[in-house]
Amino acid sequence: MALFVSLSLSISLHAAPPLSVYGKQPSFERAAISQSGDHIALIGTTGDLRRLIILDKNTKPVMAVSIGAAKVRGLYWAGDGMVLLETSNTANLGIGFTADKAELYSMLVIPIGGGKPWSVFDKNPSIRGGIRGFHGLNQRDGKWYGYFGGITFETDGKVEPWLKSARPVLYEVDLQTRKNKKLAPRVDDQENYRTWLIGPDGKVSVTFDFRSIDGNWRLTNAQGEKIATGIDKFGNVGLVGFGPKADTVIYTQEDQETGRERWMEVPITGGSASEILADMRIGGSFFDNRTRQLMGYRHEGDVPTYQFFNRFHQKVVEATQKAFPGVSVRLIDWNDAFNRLIVMTEGVNDPQTWWQVDIRTGKADVLGTSYPIAAEDVAPMKMIHYKAGDGKDIAAVLTLPPQRAAKNLPVIIFPHGGPASRDYPGFDWWAQAFAARGYAVLQPNFRGSTGYGADFERAGHGEWGRKMQTDISDGLAQLVKDGIADPKRACIMGASYGGYAALAGVTLQHGLYRCAVSFAGVSDVQKMVNSDISESGGNNTLRRTLKREVGSGRDLRDISPIRHVDNVDAPVLLIHGKDDTVVLYDQSTDMAAALRRAGKTVEFITLPGEDHWLSNSDTRLTMLQAAVTFVEKYNPPDPPK
């Protein structure tokens, strides 16, 4: 048990915990339980050794495999004999592609108890670039099969294979023999999109096709019959999965008038579609590992709550949540019998604790802790509400320094990325690192954020640098009004869209912030739009969406921080991963050059080999250290008492 003690060991500190506690990848990253419930797989780090660890049902180690700096994106069980580890890497694409780099995914199959790990499609010369979509697992006649998309090269046996389309073909892979079988063809045009729903028999039950040029979409069943069709020029339609009953399928579509996402259920054999869960705001869905039918869903809200259709499942989830009062309980995984669960708790005094819950014994055992921090060193967080300038209600997460009075504090305004996203009152490693050093941290869910209904999200359309930006600074004004923040000691910081907001805070706005920190932020909105469309191959859906949500023409220049560098009134720190495939690296290099030409105070840090998501432990820590050092220089906190 020494291994697991070290994974969950808390550091009891009187001063602020070291930045490495926050900046390094979590000591406990993710976990999955086998279908029988007899084994658990987890990704954890002890010392500098990061491993995939397999436990038996008594949480005793069965095996451990070093995974180094692999960028883990998924962890799955195939029975009790195999674990599937999904990873990604940033690859240079070369000549002939619309983008210079892309994030490519692979699936490593790891036998338990012997056998050499192997990668799906690794030995197939016609399928290159790893996997392009994972469509689940299936057990038949005692054997396990996986379903994967693969970019397939054409060949006639006479010349070198050539690439006709980068759209994936669907394959079934025998996880015992490694052999693959083609199940379904790719979509006919590079600009179009196709995905599939695999039934419990291992066959394609439903195919979803979307045509970008005009927004036409359709669902077809295994017999090729259309069971649902429509038009959505913005692509806000998609396949969800099988319904609560075995003979229906669920898809989502946006109500064209209200923008509300509607869940529609239609018989697989054809018939009328009807809306389900119409009054629910759904934050996530859960499907049975065997039947693939919808089991339940998570209500969207500040704290997760769940609704399952099966009475026993609902009783189990409610009892589990009741066992952990005062914190958020996130359902991670479960066995087929739904009597052994993995959950993660977080919140006040909890730096993300992972548990194995055994319903039969009524026991919950700690598997590990994401961040080895003592409970008293976890900065308290809560939701607050304030009014924007036009009266709109804005929610925000406020994290306060532990063991300090919430009065006249230096403050970090920390808007989220997306912008179609939101922040929750949980353990945010970035916010916690600053709060531990004496700062109040405000994370506003400005208009355009998800989770507050279609009207609120749509209210952000066309408001980059405008009302979305003033929603953020109105949060600062509220903290000042409440006596929590010192108006002369505020900095703004963010990543991706949040990085854009940080730059806009000292270019489009003035006199509010003593410094700005942008990680992977957009500085030139017009260039972002042009490069996004170019890298998509001129995708019409993306073109329409960007015009609706961000703007076009002169509007893009007006809201671009790089066009307003002469107005910068505070020092700026730019940090960017060299392998970013979402917000391109030159968004920061261009901004740094423009700020220097304007004679402004700017620092620029490149993170070699880092992507958009700070996936690498060392560069993530480098980013955090640089951000804290910069903020403490230009907006120093109060000395600890």
N, C-alpha and C positions, 0 to 999 in steps of 0.2 A: 504493500500500500504506500510505500515511500514516494513512488512516482506521483500518485494522485494528491498526496499531501502537498507536494511542491507545486502542483498545478493550482491549488486553491489557497496556498499560504498567503496570508495578508501581512502587509508591512505596517507595523505600528510606528507611527511617526508623530513627532511634535511639530517639526517644520513641514513645509510642503513636500510631498513625495517627489522624488526625482522625475524629470521629464521623460526619462526612458520608460517609466512605468506606463505612461500614457502613449508615448510616441511609437514604441515598438508594437508590432502586431500583437493582438491579444494572446495571452497565455493559453486560453481555451477559445478556439475559433468556431467550431461547428461540431455537430454530432448527429448520428443516425442509428436507429435500432432495427434489428433484423425482423423479418416478418413473424418469426416464432417468438421473438422477444428474448431469445437466449444469448444474443450477442449485441454489443454496442461498438460502433466505430466512432472515433473522435480525432480531431486535429488539435494537437496541443504542443506547447513548447516548454521544455525544462532546461534552464540555463540558456545556451545558444543552440540547443538541439531541437529542431522542429520535426514532429513525427506524426504519422498515422498510427493510432494505437487501437488495438482490438481487445475488448474486455468480454469476459463471460458474464452470465447473469448475476454472479456474485461480485461483479466489478473487479475481478482478478485479471491481470494481463494475460492474454493469449499469444499476442505477437505485436511487434512494433516495426514500422518501416520508416526510415528517414526520408523526408520529402524536401528537405532543403528550403529553397526560396520559391518553390512552385506556387503559382497563383491559383489557388483552389477556388473553384466556382460551384462545385456540387459534390455531394457524398451520398451514395446509394448502396443498398444491399440487394443482392440477388440470392435469396435463400440465406442459409448460414454458411455457405461455402465460398462466396465471392463478395468483394466490395468493389464498387465502381467509383473512381476518383476523377471528377471532371476538372480540368485545368485549362488555362489559356496562356498564350504568349503573344507578344507583339512582333509581327513579322513584316519585313520589307517585301513589297509585292512585285516590284520591278516594272518593266516596260509592258504596256498594253492594258493596265488597270486604271480605273478612274481615280484611285487613291494611291498614295505612296506607301502607306502602312495600313495594316488591319489587325484586329485582335482575332487570332485563330484559336479554335477550341479542340481539345482532344479528350478522349475517355480512356483511362487506364484501368484495366481489369486486374484485380489483385486476388489470387486464390488464397484462401485461408488454410493454413496447415500444410503448406507445400505447393510447389509449382512456381514458375517464373511469371512475373507480371507482364502484361502485353497491352498494346494500344489498339483500339478498334481501327480498322482499315490500314494499319501500319504496313502490312505485307501486300497490299493490293495496289499495283502500279497505276491502275485506272482511276483510283479514288485518292485525291490529294487534298492537302490542307486540313487534315483532321476531320472532325465531325462538324456538320452544319445543321444543328438542331438535334435535341434528344427528345424522343417521343414515348419514353417509358419502357417498362420491363414486363415480361409475361412468362408464366410457367406453364408448360404443357408436357404431359407424360414424363414428369420428373426432371425435365430439362429447362434451363432458363434461356430466354431470348431477349435481346435488346433491339430497340428501333431507333435508327439514326439517319439523319440526312447526310449525304456525302456529295461533294463536288466531283463530278464524274467526267473524265476525259474520253473523247471519242477515239476509236481505234479500228483500223481495218486489217491489222496484222502486217501491213506492208511498210508504213511510214511511222514516224514517231507519233504517239498520241497527241491529239490537239483538243483545246478547250473550246467548246461551242457555246456554253453558257455556264455562268457561275451559280446558277440556281441549283438547289440540291435535288438529288434523286433520293427516294426513300428506300432504305434497306432493312431487312431483318438479319440480325447477326446471332448465330448460335454461339453462346458464351462458353460452351464446352469445347467445340471443335474449331472455333474462330471463323467458320465459313459464313459468308454473307449471301443473301438472296435478295434480288430486286423485287420490291413490293409495289412501287408506284412511280410513274415518271415525273420528271420535273415540269414546271410550268413552261408554257411555250415561248414566253418573251421575258427578256432580262428585267424589264421594268415592272412586270407583274409579280404577284406574290401567291404562294400556295403553301398550305399546311394540311396535316392529316390528323385524324382521330383513330387510334388503333383499338379495336375491340378486345375483349378477354379471350377471343379465339385466335388472336394474333393476326387478324386480317384488317384491312382498312375498312372502317365502317362509314366514315364521313370524310369528304374532301372539301376544303374551303379554298375558293379562288377569289382573288381581288385583282381588278384591272385598273392600273394607275391612271391611264390616259383619261378615263371618263368616270371612274369611281364605281363601275359596275361590279357587283359581287354575287357569288352564289354558293350554296351548299348542295352537294350531291351525295347520294348514298352509294352503297357498294354496287348497286345495279345501274349506276349512272343516271339516276332520276334526280331532277332538281327538287329539293325539298324546301328551299328558301332562297329568295333573290332580293336584290335591292340596289340602290345607288347611294353612295356616300363619297362625295368628292374629296373629303378630308381624311378618309381612311379610318374613321372612328367606328369600326365594326370588326368583330373578331370571333373566333371559335373559343368557347369556354371549356366544354367537355360534355360527357354524358350527364343526363339529368338524374334526379333521384330515382327514377324508374329506368329499367334497362332498355326500354324501347324509345327513349327520347334523347334529344341532344339540345344543348343550350348554347346560344350565341348572344353577343352583345351588339347593340347598335345605338347610335346617338339620336335622340329625339331632335329633329331638325329645327324645331321652333324653340325649345327650352334648353337644348344642350344636355339634357339629363341622359345618363347612361341607362339603357333599358336591358334587362335580362329577358330574353325570349326563349321559350321552350317549344320545340316542334317534334312531332313523331318522326322517327328515322324512315319509316315507310312512306312519309308524306302526309300532308294535312295542314290544318290551320295552326299558325303559331300563336301562342298566348304569352303575355307578360307574366313573369313570376317575381316574387319578392319586390313588388312595385314600391312599397313604402320603406324599404330598407336601404341604408347607405352601406354598401358592401366594401370592406377593406381587403378581403382575401377569401379564398375558397379552399375546401378540403375534399379530396377524392379518395375513394376506397382503393387500396393497392391492388386488389384482386379484380373486383367487378368494374373498377374505374368510374363508378357512379358517384355523383355529388353526395357527400355525406353531411356537409354543413358549411358554414361561412363565419367569417369574423366581421363583427360590426365595426365600421369606421368610427373612431373616437379617440380621445386623448389616451384612454386606457383600454387595452383590448378586452372585449367580451365576445362570447361565441354562441352560436346557435347551431345545434345538430338535430337532424330529423329523427334519428333513432333515440328513443327515450333513455336507454342505457348509456349511450355515448354522452348525451346531454348531462345526465346525472354525474358521470365520471368527471367531465370538464368542470362543472359547477363545484363539485367537492374539491377538486384540485385547486381551483382559484381561491376557494374559501380557506384552504390550508396555508395560503401565503398572503395574509392581510397587509394592506398598506403599500403593496408594490404591484407593478405590472407583471402579469404572468403570460408568457408567450409560448404557445403550443408549437413545439419543434417537430416531433415525430411520435409514432405510436406503432405497436405491433398489430397483427391482424385481429387478435382478440380484444384489442382496445383496453387491456388491463395492465399494460406497462407503457408508460409515457416518458418522453423526454421533454422537459420544459425549461425555459430560461426566465429567471426573475430579474428585475432591475427597478431602480428607483431610489428613494431616500434611504441612505445607509446600505445600499446594495449595488456593487460595481459589476453587475451581471453575473449571477450565479446559475450554474447549470445543474439540473437535478434529474435523477431517475426516480420516477414515481411508480410504486407497485400498488395497484388498487387492491389486490387480494390480501396483502399484509397490512395495508394502510400506512406504509413507510415511504419516506422520501429520502434518498441518499444523495449527498453532494458528489457530483462528478468533477467539478472544477469551477474556477472563477476566471472571467475574462481578464480582469485587471487586479493584480494583487495589492489591493489598497484596503486599509483598515476602514471599518464602517464609519468611524468618526471623521475620517478624512474625505468621505464622499460629500461633495458640495450639494446642498439641498436644491432641488429644482421643483418648479410648479408652473402651472398655466396662469397667465394673467390676461386681461382683456383691456383694450383701450379704444378710443374713437379716433378714426382717421380725420383728416381735415374736412372731408365732405360728410362726416357722420357715420361712415361704414365701420362696423365692429371688426376689430382686428385682434386675433388671439396670438399669443407669443409664449415661448418658454423662457422663464427667468431662472437663471442659476446664480446663486449667491455664494460668496466665500464662506467656507465652514468656520464656525466659531468666531464670527465677526459680526458686529452690528451692521444692519443694512441701512447705512446712513452716509450720504455724501461720498459714495464710493467712485473710484475710477471705473469706467465701463467699456465693455467691448460690445459693439453692435455686430451681430453675426448672422446675416441673412443666409438662407439655405440655397442650394443649387436647384436646378431644374429648368425653368422655375416651377414646372408642374410637379410639385412635391410638397412636403410639409415636415415640420419638426414636431417631436413628441416629448413629453416630460419623462425621459429615461436617462440612462447614463451615456452622455455624449463625451467621448474621450477628449476632443478638442476643447469643448467648453469647460470640461472639468479641469483641464490643465491650467487654464487661465484663472478660473475661479479659485483654485488652490493657491494661486499667487496673489490673491487679494482683489480680483476684479469681479464686478457684476457682469454677467453675460446675458444679453437679450437676443433671442432667436425669433424674429417676427414671422408669422405666417401671413404675409402680405397678400393682397388681392392677386389672383392668379394661382395661388396655392391650391393643392388638392385637399380633399377631406371636408370641405365646408359647403359642398353643393355646386351644381353646375353654374348658377348665377354668379357665385363668388369667383369661380375659376374663369369664367368668361369675362368678368370685370377686368381681368388683367390683359385682355387682348388689346394690343396697341399702346400699352402703358409702360413699356420698358423706359426707364429714365424719367418717367412722369409720376403717375399716381402710385405705381408699384414702389417707386423710390421714396416718395413722401410718406407712404405707409410705414416705411422703415424708420425714417427720421422722426415721425410722429411718436413712435415707441420710445425713442430717446427723450423726447419732450415729456412724455408721461412719467418716465422714471425720475426726471428732474423735478417735475411737479410733486411727485410723491416723496421727494427728499431722499430717494435711494441713490441717485447718481449725481455727480458733480458735473455740471454742463461744460466746464472747462477741461474736463479730463475724459474725453471720449475718443475712441478709435473705432474704425469700421474694418471688418475682416470677413472674407468669404472665399468659397471655392466654386468654380464653374460660373453659373449665373450669379452666385453670391460674390464671386470675384469681380464680375461686371458691376454689381451694385456697390462694391467697395470702391472701385475706380470712379463710378458715377458720383459717389458721395463726396469726392474731392475735386470733381471737374464740373459736373452739371449742378451740383450744390456747393455752397460755400459757407465757411465759418462754423461748421458743425463739428469737424473731427480733427484731432491732433495728428493722426496718421492713418494710413490705409494699407492693408495687406491683401493682396490678391493672389490666390493659388489657382492657376489654370483659368484665369478670368478672361472674358471677352472684352477687348478694347476697341475693336473696329467691327461694329455690327454689320455693316454693309459687306465687308470682306468675309465675315462668318457666313452670311446668307449665301453669298456667291460660291464659297468653297463647299458648303454643305450640298448645294444643288449640283455642283460639278462632280463631287465625289459620289453622289447618288446616281450618276449617269443621266442627270436631267429629269429626275423623277417628278412627274406632274403633281402627284399628291403632296409631296414635300414642298414643292414650289407654292402650291395654294395654301398649305398650312402655315408656312413661314410668313406669307403675305398677310394672312388673317391675324396671326398671333403676335407677330413682331412689327410688321410694316413693310414699306417699300420705298424706293427712290430717295428723295431728299430727307424723308423721315428717318431713315437709317443713319444718314450722316449726322443729323441733328442730335441723335441719342448716343452717338459713339464717343466714349471718353477720349479717344485719340485725337478727335477733332477739336478738343477743348483743353489741350495740355497747358496753354498759356494761362488758364484759370486755376490751375492746381495751387492749392493753398496749404498743403501739408506734405510731409515726406511720404514716399510710396515704396513699398516692398513688393516686388514681383517674383513669384516662384512658379516654375513650370516644369513638368516632366517632359523629357526629350522624346519619349515614345507615346505622347498623348495622341489618340486617334479621334477624340471627341471635340475638344477645343484645340486647334492646332498651335504648335509651339510658337509660330511666328506672331501670334496674337500678343505674346509677352515681349518677344524681341523687338517688334515694331514699336510697342508702347515704351519700352525702355529707351530706345533710340530717340523717340519723339520727346520724351521728358528731358533727356540730356541736352538735346538741341535747344529746348526752351529754358535751360539753366535751372531745372528743378532738382530737388533732392530725391534720388532714386537709387535703390539697390535691386539687383537682379540676380537670382540664384537659379541655376539649371540643375535639375535632378536627372543625372544620366540613367537610362534604362527604366525610368518611372513612367507609369501610364496615367490615365485620368483619375484613377480611383485610389491612388496611394497604396498600391498593392504590395510594395516591397518594404520590409520592416526598416531597413537602414535608412532609406531615403525618406520614409514617412517621419522618422525621428529627426532627420536633418531638417525637414520642413518645419516641424514643430519648434525645434530649438531656434531656428532662424526667426520664426514669427515671434516667439516669446522675447528673444533678445532685442528685436527691433521695437516691439511695443513697449518693453520696459525702458528702452532708451528715450523714446519720445513721449511716453505717457506712463511714467513710473508709478507703481502702486504704493500704498502706504506701507511703512515698515511693520512687520509682525509685532504684535504686543505680547 
